[in-house]
Amino acid sequence: MCEFGDGSGQPLNALQQALDQISVEYEEYETARMRADARLPLPALPPAREGAPATSC
């Protein structure tokens, strides 16, 4: 941002504030999407194969 000159800085300050707000909104959106995805039901597992090792999970 330094390459734009030594003006009053108001346009750059406004741009920085807008970018900061966009960043906050994007983080909130991503968090909401991840939480919504975490609430989705998992698909059913296929039946265990004959002779497959048992797991404790």
N, CA, C and O atoms as a CHARMM CRD file, in Angstrom:
* protein
*
  228
    1    1 MET  N      0.81300  -1.18900   0.00000 PROA 1      0.00000
    2    1 MET  CA     0.00000   0.00000   0.00000 PROA 1      0.00000
    3    1 MET  C      0.86000   1.25800   0.00000 PROA 1      0.00000
    4    1 MET  O      0.36600   2.33800  -0.32400 PROA 1      0.00000
    5    2 CYS  N      2.11700   1.14100   0.35100 PROA 2      0.00000
    6    2 CYS  CA     3.00500   2.30400   0.37700 PROA 2      0.00000
    7    2 CYS  C      3.21100   2.88500  -1.01100 PROA 2      0.00000
    8    2 CYS  O      3.50900   4.07300  -1.13500 PROA 2      0.00000
    9    3 GLU  N      3.06500   2.10200  -2.03500 PROA 3      0.00000
   10    3 GLU  CA     3.33100   2.57200  -3.39500 PROA 3      0.00000
   11    3 GLU  C      2.29400   3.56800  -3.89900 PROA 3      0.00000
   12    3 GLU  O      2.47100   4.13800  -4.97600 PROA 3      0.00000
   13    4 PHE  N      1.22200   3.79300  -3.15500 PROA 4      0.00000
   14    4 PHE  CA     0.17200   4.68800  -3.62600 PROA 4      0.00000
   15    4 PHE  C      0.40800   6.13700  -3.24100 PROA 4      0.00000
   16    4 PHE  O     -0.41700   6.99300  -3.56000 PROA 4      0.00000
   17    5 GLY  N      1.48500   6.43300  -2.57700 PROA 5      0.00000
   18    5 GLY  CA     1.80800   7.82700  -2.31000 PROA 5      0.00000
   19    5 GLY  C      1.63200   8.21300  -0.86100 PROA 5      0.00000
   20    5 GLY  O      1.23200   7.41400  -0.01400 PROA 5      0.00000
   21    6 ASP  N      1.95000   9.48800  -0.60600 PROA 6      0.00000
   22    6 ASP  CA     1.91800   9.99900   0.75800 PROA 6      0.00000
   23    6 ASP  C      0.73200  10.93500   0.97600 PROA 6      0.00000
   24    6 ASP  O      0.85700  11.91300   1.71300 PROA 6      0.00000
   25    7 GLY  N     -0.39200  10.66700   0.36600 PROA 7      0.00000
   26    7 GLY  CA    -1.57800  11.51500   0.52600 PROA 7      0.00000
   27    7 GLY  C     -2.08200  11.46700   1.95300 PROA 7      0.00000
   28    7 GLY  O     -1.37800  11.01900   2.85800 PROA 7      0.00000
   29    8 SER  N     -3.27500  11.92000   2.14300 PROA 8      0.00000
   30    8 SER  CA    -3.84900  11.99600   3.48600 PROA 8      0.00000
   31    8 SER  C     -4.03400  10.62000   4.10800 PROA 8      0.00000
   32    8 SER  O     -4.14500  10.49900   5.32800 PROA 8      0.00000
   33    9 GLY  N     -4.06600   9.59300   3.28500 PROA 9      0.00000
   34    9 GLY  CA    -4.23700   8.24300   3.81100 PROA 9      0.00000
   35    9 GLY  C     -5.67700   7.82700   3.96600 PROA 9      0.00000
   36    9 GLY  O     -5.95600   6.65600   4.22600 PROA 9      0.00000
   37   10 GLN  N     -6.59900   8.75900   3.81400 PROA 10     0.00000
   38   10 GLN  CA    -8.00600   8.41200   4.00000 PROA 10     0.00000
   39   10 GLN  C     -8.47600   7.32000   3.04900 PROA 10     0.00000
   40   10 GLN  O     -9.10300   6.36200   3.50300 PROA 10     0.00000
   41   11 PRO  N     -8.20000   7.41900   1.74800 PROA 11     0.00000
   42   11 PRO  CA    -8.65900   6.33700   0.86900 PROA 11     0.00000
   43   11 PRO  C     -8.04400   4.99200   1.24700 PROA 11     0.00000
   44   11 PRO  O     -8.71600   3.96200   1.19600 PROA 11     0.00000
   45   12 LEU  N     -6.76700   5.00100   1.62400 PROA 12     0.00000
   46   12 LEU  CA    -6.12100   3.75300   2.01700 PROA 12     0.00000
   47   12 LEU  C     -6.67700   3.23100   3.33200 PROA 12     0.00000
   48   12 LEU  O     -6.83500   2.02300   3.50800 PROA 12     0.00000
   49   13 ASN  N     -6.97100   4.13300   4.25100 PROA 13     0.00000
   50   13 ASN  CA    -7.57300   3.71300   5.51700 PROA 13     0.00000
   51   13 ASN  C     -8.94600   3.10600   5.27600 PROA 13     0.00000
   52   13 ASN  O     -9.30100   2.09600   5.88300 PROA 13     0.00000
   53   14 ALA  N     -9.71400   3.72100   4.39300 PROA 14     0.00000
   54   14 ALA  CA   -11.04200   3.19600   4.07600 PROA 14     0.00000
   55   14 ALA  C    -10.92700   1.82600   3.42000 PROA 14     0.00000
   56   14 ALA  O    -11.70800   0.92300   3.72000 PROA 14     0.00000
   57   15 LEU  N     -9.95800   1.67200   2.52900 PROA 15     0.00000
   58   15 LEU  CA    -9.73700   0.38300   1.88000 PROA 15     0.00000
   59   15 LEU  C     -9.34000  -0.66600   2.90500 PROA 15     0.00000
   60   15 LEU  O     -9.85100  -1.78500   2.87900 PROA 15     0.00000
   61   16 GLN  N     -8.43100  -0.31300   3.80900 PROA 16     0.00000
   62   16 GLN  CA    -7.98500  -1.26000   4.83600 PROA 16     0.00000
   63   16 GLN  C     -9.14900  -1.66600   5.73100 PROA 16     0.00000
   64   16 GLN  O     -9.27700  -2.84000   6.08000 PROA 16     0.00000
   65   17 GLN  N     -9.99000  -0.72200   6.10300 PROA 17     0.00000
   66   17 GLN  CA   -11.15300  -1.04100   6.93600 PROA 17     0.00000
   67   17 GLN  C    -12.11700  -1.95600   6.19800 PROA 17     0.00000
   68   17 GLN  O    -12.65800  -2.89500   6.78100 PROA 17     0.00000
   69   18 ALA  N    -12.33100  -1.68300   4.91400 PROA 18     0.00000
   70   18 ALA  CA   -13.22500  -2.53200   4.12300 PROA 18     0.00000
   71   18 ALA  C    -12.66000  -3.94500   4.01400 PROA 18     0.00000
   72   18 ALA  O    -13.39900  -4.92000   4.14800 PROA 18     0.00000
   73   19 LEU  N    -11.36300  -4.05900   3.77400 PROA 19     0.00000
   74   19 LEU  CA   -10.73900  -5.38200   3.68500 PROA 19     0.00000
   75   19 LEU  C    -10.78400  -6.11200   5.02200 PROA 19     0.00000
   76   19 LEU  O    -11.00500  -7.32200   5.06000 PROA 19     0.00000
   77   20 ASP  N    -10.57600  -5.39100   6.11000 PROA 20     0.00000
   78   20 ASP  CA   -10.67800  -6.00100   7.43500 PROA 20     0.00000
   79   20 ASP  C    -12.08800  -6.52600   7.67800 PROA 20     0.00000
   80   20 ASP  O    -12.25900  -7.62500   8.20600 PROA 20     0.00000
   81   21 GLN  N    -13.10100  -5.74700   7.29400 PROA 21     0.00000
   82   21 GLN  CA   -14.49100  -6.16100   7.48000 PROA 21     0.00000
   83   21 GLN  C    -14.80700  -7.38300   6.62100 PROA 21     0.00000
   84   21 GLN  O    -15.47400  -8.31100   7.08000 PROA 21     0.00000
   85   22 ILE  N    -14.33400  -7.38400   5.38900 PROA 22     0.00000
   86   22 ILE  CA   -14.54900  -8.53400   4.50600 PROA 22     0.00000
   87   22 ILE  C    -13.90300  -9.77500   5.11000 PROA 22     0.00000
   88   22 ILE  O    -14.48200 -10.86000   5.06900 PROA 22     0.00000
   89   23 SER  N    -12.71700  -9.61900   5.66500 PROA 23     0.00000
   90   23 SER  CA   -12.01500 -10.74400   6.28300 PROA 23     0.00000
   91   23 SER  C    -12.80200 -11.29900   7.46400 PROA 23     0.00000
   92   23 SER  O    -12.93100 -12.51500   7.60800 PROA 23     0.00000
   93   24 VAL  N    -13.32500 -10.42200   8.30600 PROA 24     0.00000
   94   24 VAL  CA   -14.12500 -10.85300   9.45600 PROA 24     0.00000
   95   24 VAL  C    -15.37400 -11.59100   8.98100 PROA 24     0.00000
   96   24 VAL  O    -15.70600 -12.65600   9.50000 PROA 24     0.00000
   97   25 GLU  N    -16.06100 -11.02400   7.99600 PROA 25     0.00000
   98   25 GLU  CA   -17.27700 -11.65300   7.48200 PROA 25     0.00000
   99   25 GLU  C    -16.97900 -13.00900   6.86100 PROA 25     0.00000
  100   25 GLU  O    -17.75700 -13.95000   7.02200 PROA 25     0.00000
  101   26 TYR  N    -15.86200 -13.11700   6.15400 PROA 26     0.00000
  102   26 TYR  CA   -15.49600 -14.38700   5.52800 PROA 26     0.00000
  103   26 TYR  C    -15.18700 -15.44200   6.58700 PROA 26     0.00000
  104   26 TYR  O    -15.60200 -16.59300   6.45100 PROA 26     0.00000
  105   27 GLU  N    -14.46600 -15.06200   7.63400 PROA 27     0.00000
  106   27 GLU  CA   -14.16300 -16.00600   8.71000 PROA 27     0.00000
  107   27 GLU  C    -15.44500 -16.48600   9.37900 PROA 27     0.00000
  108   27 GLU  O    -15.57900 -17.67000   9.68800 PROA 27     0.00000
  109   28 GLU  N    -16.39100 -15.57100   9.60500 PROA 28     0.00000
  110   28 GLU  CA   -17.67500 -15.95500  10.19800 PROA 28     0.00000
  111   28 GLU  C    -18.43100 -16.90900   9.28000 PROA 28     0.00000
  112   28 GLU  O    -19.02400 -17.88300   9.74300 PROA 28     0.00000
  113   29 TYR  N    -18.40800 -16.62900   7.98900 PROA 29     0.00000
  114   29 TYR  CA   -19.07100 -17.49000   7.00900 PROA 29     0.00000
  115   29 TYR  C    -18.44000 -18.88500   7.01000 PROA 29     0.00000
  116   29 TYR  O    -19.15000 -19.89000   7.05300 PROA 29     0.00000
  117   30 GLU  N    -17.11500 -18.94300   6.96300 PROA 30     0.00000
  118   30 GLU  CA   -16.41900 -20.23100   6.94900 PROA 30     0.00000
  119   30 GLU  C    -16.71500 -21.02500   8.21700 PROA 30     0.00000
  120   30 GLU  O    -16.94300 -22.23200   8.15400 PROA 30     0.00000
  121   31 THR  N    -16.71100 -20.35600   9.36100 PROA 31     0.00000
  122   31 THR  CA   -17.01200 -21.03000  10.62200 PROA 31     0.00000
  123   31 THR  C    -18.42700 -21.59200  10.59900 PROA 31     0.00000
  124   31 THR  O    -18.65100 -22.73100  11.00900 PROA 31     0.00000
  125   32 ALA  N    -19.37600 -20.80600  10.12500 PROA 32     0.00000
  126   32 ALA  CA   -20.76500 -21.27300  10.04500 PROA 32     0.00000
  127   32 ALA  C    -20.88700 -22.46300   9.10300 PROA 32     0.00000
  128   32 ALA  O    -21.61100 -23.41000   9.40500 PROA 32     0.00000
  129   33 ARG  N    -20.20000 -22.43400   7.97700 PROA 33     0.00000
  130   33 ARG  CA   -20.25200 -23.55100   7.01200 PROA 33     0.00000
  131   33 ARG  C    -19.65800 -24.81600   7.62000 PROA 33     0.00000
  132   33 ARG  O    -20.22000 -25.90200   7.47200 PROA 33     0.00000
  133   34 MET  N    -18.51800 -24.67800   8.30600 PROA 34     0.00000
  134   34 MET  CA   -17.88800 -25.85300   8.91500 PROA 34     0.00000
  135   34 MET  C    -18.78300 -26.45600   9.99200 PROA 34     0.00000
  136   34 MET  O    -18.88600 -27.67700  10.10500 PROA 34     0.00000
  137   35 ARG  N    -19.42900 -25.60300  10.78100 PROA 35     0.00000
  138   35 ARG  CA   -20.33300 -26.11700  11.81500 PROA 35     0.00000
  139   35 ARG  C    -21.54400 -26.80000  11.18900 PROA 35     0.00000
  140   35 ARG  O    -21.99500 -27.83700  11.67500 PROA 35     0.00000
  141   36 ALA  N    -22.06500 -26.22500  10.11900 PROA 36     0.00000
  142   36 ALA  CA   -23.19700 -26.85000   9.42500 PROA 36     0.00000
  143   36 ALA  C    -22.77400 -28.19000   8.83500 PROA 36     0.00000
  144   36 ALA  O    -23.52200 -29.16500   8.91000 PROA 36     0.00000
  145   37 ASP  N    -21.59200 -28.24300   8.25500 PROA 37     0.00000
  146   37 ASP  CA   -21.09300 -29.50100   7.69500 PROA 37     0.00000
  147   37 ASP  C    -20.90200 -30.55000   8.78300 PROA 37     0.00000
  148   37 ASP  O    -21.16100 -31.73200   8.55500 PROA 37     0.00000
  149   38 ALA  N    -20.45400 -30.13200   9.95800 PROA 38     0.00000
  150   38 ALA  CA   -20.22800 -31.07400  11.05500 PROA 38     0.00000
  151   38 ALA  C    -21.53600 -31.68600  11.54000 PROA 38     0.00000
  152   38 ALA  O    -21.53000 -32.77700  12.11000 PROA 38     0.00000
  153   39 ARG  N    -22.65000 -31.00500  11.32300 PROA 39     0.00000
  154   39 ARG  CA   -23.95300 -31.53000  11.74600 PROA 39     0.00000
  155   39 ARG  C    -24.57400 -32.47300  10.72400 PROA 39     0.00000
  156   39 ARG  O    -25.59300 -33.10200  11.00800 PROA 39     0.00000
  157   40 LEU  N    -23.98500 -32.58200   9.55300 PROA 40     0.00000
  158   40 LEU  CA   -24.53500 -33.47500   8.53600 PROA 40     0.00000
  159   40 LEU  C    -24.38000 -34.92100   8.98100 PROA 40     0.00000
  160   40 LEU  O    -23.37200 -35.28100   9.58900 PROA 40     0.00000
  161   41 PRO  N    -25.37400 -35.75300   8.68100 PROA 41     0.00000
  162   41 PRO  CA   -25.24300 -37.16300   9.05900 PROA 41     0.00000
  163   41 PRO  C    -24.17500 -37.84500   8.20400 PROA 41     0.00000
  164   41 PRO  O    -23.99300 -37.52700   7.02800 PROA 41     0.00000
  165   42 LEU  N    -23.48800 -38.77500   8.82200 PROA 42     0.00000
  166   42 LEU  CA   -22.48600 -39.54200   8.09100 PROA 42     0.00000
  167   42 LEU  C    -23.17600 -40.65800   7.32200 PROA 42     0.00000
  168   42 LEU  O    -24.19000 -41.18600   7.77900 PROA 42     0.00000
  169   43 PRO  N    -22.64700 -41.02100   6.17000 PROA 43     0.00000
  170   43 PRO  CA   -23.24500 -42.13300   5.42800 PROA 43     0.00000
  171   43 PRO  C    -23.02900 -43.43900   6.18800 PROA 43     0.00000
  172   43 PRO  O    -22.08500 -43.57400   6.96600 PROA 43     0.00000
  173   44 ALA  N    -23.91600 -44.39000   5.94700 PROA 44     0.00000
  174   44 ALA  CA   -23.80100 -45.69500   6.59700 PROA 44     0.00000
  175   44 ALA  C    -22.54600 -46.40100   6.09800 PROA 44     0.00000
  176   44 ALA  O    -22.17900 -46.30600   4.92600 PROA 44     0.00000
  177   45 LEU  N    -21.90900 -47.10100   7.00600 PROA 45     0.00000
  178   45 LEU  CA   -20.73100 -47.87800   6.62700 PROA 45     0.00000
  179   45 LEU  C    -21.16700 -49.16800   5.95000 PROA 45     0.00000
  180   45 LEU  O    -22.20600 -49.73500   6.28900 PROA 45     0.00000
  181   46 PRO  N    -20.38200 -49.62200   5.00800 PROA 46     0.00000
  182   46 PRO  CA   -20.72100 -50.91000   4.38900 PROA 46     0.00000
  183   46 PRO  C    -20.51500 -52.02800   5.41100 PROA 46     0.00000
  184   46 PRO  O    -19.75800 -51.85900   6.36600 PROA 46     0.00000
  185   47 PRO  N    -21.17300 -53.15300   5.21900 PROA 47     0.00000
  186   47 PRO  CA   -20.98900 -54.25900   6.16800 PROA 47     0.00000
  187   47 PRO  C    -19.52500 -54.71500   6.18300 PROA 47     0.00000
  188   47 PRO  O    -18.81500 -54.61400   5.18200 PROA 47     0.00000
  189   48 ALA  N    -19.10200 -55.21200   7.32900 PROA 48     0.00000
  190   48 ALA  CA   -17.72300 -55.68900   7.46000 PROA 48     0.00000
  191   48 ALA  C    -17.49600 -56.86300   6.52600 PROA 48     0.00000
  192   48 ALA  O    -18.36300 -57.71700   6.34700 PROA 48     0.00000
  193   49 ARG  N    -16.31800 -56.88500   5.93800 PROA 49     0.00000
  194   49 ARG  CA   -15.98000 -57.99800   5.04500 PROA 49     0.00000
  195   49 ARG  C    -15.56000 -59.20700   5.86600 PROA 49     0.00000
  196   49 ARG  O    -14.99800 -59.07400   6.95300 PROA 49     0.00000
  197   50 GLU  N    -15.83300 -60.34400   5.34700 PROA 50     0.00000
  198   50 GLU  CA   -15.43500 -61.60300   5.96400 PROA 50     0.00000
  199   50 GLU  C    -13.91100 -61.65200   6.04100 PROA 50     0.00000
  200   50 GLU  O    -13.23500 -61.44700   5.03200 PROA 50     0.00000
  201   51 GLY  N    -13.36800 -61.91900   7.21500 PROA 51     0.00000
  202   51 GLY  CA   -11.92700 -62.04300   7.37000 PROA 51     0.00000
  203   51 GLY  C    -11.20000 -60.72900   7.56800 PROA 51     0.00000
  204   51 GLY  O     -9.97800 -60.72400   7.71700 PROA 51     0.00000
  205   52 ALA  N    -11.91000 -59.62200   7.57300 PROA 52     0.00000
  206   52 ALA  CA   -11.26900 -58.32400   7.79300 PROA 52     0.00000
  207   52 ALA  C    -10.92600 -58.18800   9.27200 PROA 52     0.00000
  208   52 ALA  O    -11.68900 -58.64700  10.12200 PROA 52     0.00000
  209   53 PRO  N     -9.80100 -57.57200   9.59300 PROA 53     0.00000
  210   53 PRO  CA    -9.43800 -57.41500  11.00700 PROA 53     0.00000
  211   53 PRO  C    -10.43500 -56.49800  11.71400 PROA 53     0.00000
  212   53 PRO  O    -10.91100 -55.52100  11.13600 PROA 53     0.00000
  213   54 ALA  N    -10.74100 -56.82100  12.95400 PROA 54     0.00000
  214   54 ALA  CA   -11.66200 -56.00800  13.75000 PROA 54     0.00000
  215   54 ALA  C    -10.90900 -54.79200  14.27200 PROA 54     0.00000
  216   54 ALA  O     -9.72400 -54.87300  14.59200 PROA 54     0.00000
  217   55 THR  N    -11.60300 -53.67200  14.35300 PROA 55     0.00000
  218   55 THR  CA   -10.99900 -52.46400  14.91000 PROA 55     0.00000
  219   55 THR  C    -11.73200 -52.08400  16.17200 PROA 55     0.00000
  220   55 THR  O    -12.88400 -52.47100  16.36900 PROA 55     0.00000
  221   56 SER  N    -11.07500 -51.33000  17.02700 PROA 56     0.00000
  222   56 SER  CA   -11.69200 -50.89800  18.28000 PROA 56     0.00000
  223   56 SER  C    -12.32700 -49.52600  18.15100 PROA 56     0.00000
  224   56 SER  O    -12.82600 -48.99600  19.14400 PROA 56     0.00000
  225   57 CYS  N    -12.32900 -48.93400  16.97200 PROA 57     0.00000
  226   57 CYS  CA   -12.86700 -47.57800  16.77900 PROA 57     0.00000
  227   57 CYS  C    -14.36100 -47.59300  16.63600 PROA 57     0.00000
  228   57 CYS  O    -14.97500 -46.54000  16.46700 PROA 57     0.00000
